[in-house]
Amino acid sequence: MKMKKIGLVTLAIGAALTLAACGNSTAKNQVDTIKKNKTLTVALSADYPPFEFQTIQNGKNVVVGSDVDLAKAIGKELGVKVKISNMDFSNVLTAVSTGKADLAISGITYTKDRAKSYNFSKIYYHSPNSIIIKKSNLNKYTSFDDFANKEVAAQKGSLQEKIVLNDMKKSTDISLATIGDEVNEVKTGKVEGAVVEKLIAKSYVDANPDLALANIDIPTLKNDFGMSVALPKNSDQLTKVVNKVITQMLADGTMEKNVQKNYELAKSVK
């Protein structure tokens, strides 16, 4: 009986090691798989102008933005075409972990909890946060305390939602799927404000004259490390490729040029 138990334990350990090895092999060989399929599938939430948003080109609704430009640069480095998979932000990381996407580029910020399940690239952009309000309320809202007992929107699963929950505790968090939903709620008066990354917030304000950014300095979160690309855990080979592209685009100024180019384009987004 004792020998049988030892044998079973040995088999179990062996099976576990085999599965672990297969998992690591799959992650490490992801670049080969992408090249074999000739397609890089990128998950994003197209409501983050100028990083990713929808516009009409040649009569067709297409997803554009500086994150899309980054995705295309990674695709070019790999020698494959890029397939953009647009979804709610709350599903973007899940798409990567379930294999529905090869990576996610959607204004994603590294956190220790996320790093337990995903690889993260080096930071490709930093952006502070702002609160979108009605322009007519600029003098009404000048501090977090002014939002006491008021409803404030933030995107579900985002770090902006943590700002509402942790720094605006006297306010009520309204968790919404998209930033477009947040902006519409502010415009219709259903919420008093929406916490959004500053450059994205400016894009919406530029496109909506009735909105403004509140004159409030929002403290940087301790775990706010900037925007990174999220990849499957242990996909070190693919992460290396992504970091190479990001390094090049930061060094030659392409990243900032793409952000500004799409910022101007995003001004027409309503």
Salt bridges, closest charged atoms under 4 A:
ASP69 OD2 - LYS261 NZ 3.12
GLU77 OE2 - LYS244 NZ 3.02
ASP113 OD1 - LYS116 NZ 3.58
ASP145 OD1 - LYS170 NZ 3.89
ASP210 OD1 - LYS187 NZ 3.04
GLU264 OE1 - LYS267 NZ 3.36
